[in-house]
Amino acid sequence: MSYVPTMEQAREILKKYNKEEFHLRHGEIVSGVLRYFAKEYDPEREEFWAVAGLLHDLDFEQYPEEHCVKGQELMKELELDEGLIRSAMSHGWGCTGVDIKPEAFMEKILFATDELTGLIGAVAIMRPSKSVDDLELKSVKKKYKTPAFAAGCSREIIQQGADMLGWELDDLISRTILAMRSMNPEAGL
């Protein structure tokens, strides 16, 4: 019998496969961003969105070469809900071995914001405040246009995500900054 874990259960699952603070923090950030968007677009499923965001990179630390493919296996072994597995692993479409195209709105948000949160976070830590609280769109756009800055954050995927959503890139970046600002201070933003 499959299930959708609570946030606390999801944190324990994430910690079972991830020990590095970076990966744990990234899961929390993406979870918070998805929760922010769920409040606007799907408030009845806010917890589902947050859990999907928390678990999206479940396999990355231990299985980077099998990212999202191994994640599906692990989540099935844990008897997690098929919809949750699909939603969480769809963010790897076109860039990992998984062939789950983001179809649902939440999946498109995850696809669009996963890489973007990394870029925004990298820009934020370069600032004197080391925070997103005073971060502006123009600062992110400037670094976005510098391919060597946060080179691991794919601009192509970020743009593809904006296109999937039918949003302008500036709108996606601005809204993701607001989503990151909305999170609790423990997220380290």
N, C-alpha and C positions, 0 to 999 in steps of 0.2 A: 504494500500500500504506500503510495507516494505522498509526499507532504511538502509544504512550503515552511521552512524553518522560521522561527522568530528571529529578530535581530540578534538576540543573545546567542541563540543556537548557531546562527550564521557566523557570528564572530568566533565561536569555538571551532567551527568547521574551517574557517579561514586560517586560524592559528595552528590547526593540525597540519596544514600543508605549507605554511609560510612562517618563517621566523624573523626575517629581515624587517626592520622598522619601516623601511621605504615601502615595501609591498603592503604591509598592514595599513599604513597611513594612506596609500593610494586607494585601497579598497574603501576606506572610510570617506575619503574625499569624493570619490565617484558615487558612493551611496548617498552622501549628503546632497550632491548635485541632482541626482535622480529624485530624491525626496522633494527637493525644491520644485522641480518641474511637475511632479505628481500632484502637488498641492493645487496647481493651476489646471492641469489637464485630466487628472484621473484620481481625485481625492479619495475615492473609496478603495483604491489599490495602492495607497501611498507606501505601506509596509512592503508590499510585493516589489515595487520599484526599488526601494532602498535595499532590500535583500539581494535583488539581482545585481545592483551596483556593487554591493559589498563582495559578492562572490564571483564577479566577472573574470578576474585574473587568478582564480583559485589555484590553477596549475602552473602559473608562469614561473614561479621561483624554482620549483623542482623539475619542471619539464618544458623549458623555453622552446625547444625545437618541436614540441608536440602541442604547443599552446592552442587551446580551445578544443582540440581533438581529445587530448587527455582529460581536459576539464569535463567534457561530456561523460567520459567513462567514470571519472571519480564521482560526479554528481549522480549518475545512474546507480553506482555501487551504494551510495548513501541513500538511495531510494527517494531522491528529491523529485518534486513535481516536474513533469515533462515540459510544461509551459515555462517554468522557471529556467530549466536547462536551456531551452531554445532561446529565451530572451537574453540570458547572461552570455551565452556563447556566440550569439549572432554578431557581437562586436568584432569578431575576428574575420568576418566575411571579406574575401578578396586579399587578405594579407596573412592568413594562416592556412592550415590545411582543412579548416572547417568550411562547409558549403551551406551555411544557414544565412540567407540574405535577410537583413533587417526589414521586416514588413510592418510590424505593429509600431505605433508612434513611439512607445517607450523604447523599443529596440533602436529606432532611428536616433533618438536622443542619446542613448548610450553610445552608439557608434560615433556620433558627432562630438560628444564631449569627453570621451575617454582620453584621446591624445591631447585635446585642447586643455584639459585640466593640468596636464603635465607642463605644457607650454606656459600657461598662466602662472602656475606655481614657480616655474623657473624665473619668469620675469619678476614676480613678487619678491623672491629672495635676493634679487639684485638691488632692490630699493632700500633706502635707509631704514624704512619702517619694517622691512621684511614681511609685509602683509598685503593682502588684497584690499584691505579697507580703504586705502587711498590710491589704488591702482586705477588707471584710466585706459580706455580703449586705445588711445593713440600710442601709449607705451607698449601695449601688447602687439599692435599692428607693426610698429617699428621693428620689434624683435622677430615677428612672424615673417617679415620680408628678408631676414638675415638667416639663410639656410644653415649656417654653421652654429647658430645659437640653438640650444636644445635640439640638436640634430636628430635625436631619436624620436622626436615628436613629428609625425608625418603630416606635413601641410596638405598633401594630396588627400589623405583620409579626412582631415578636418574640413576641407572644402567639399569633398564628396558628401560628408555628413550634412553640411549646410544645404547642399543641393537636394539631398533626400528629403529634408524637412521643408524645402521651399523657402528657406530663410536666407537673407543676405548674410555674408560672412560677418560683417560688423555687428549685426543683430545677434548672431550666435555667440560671438565673443563677449559682447556687452552683457547678454543674459547669463552667460556662464560665470562671468565675474560676479554678478549679483548673486547667483546661486552659491558661489564659493564664499561670499561675504556673509551669507545667511547662516552658515554653519557655526557650530559651537567652537570656542577658542581651543579646545583640546585637539582639534584637527590639525592645529599647527599652521594656520594660515594667517 
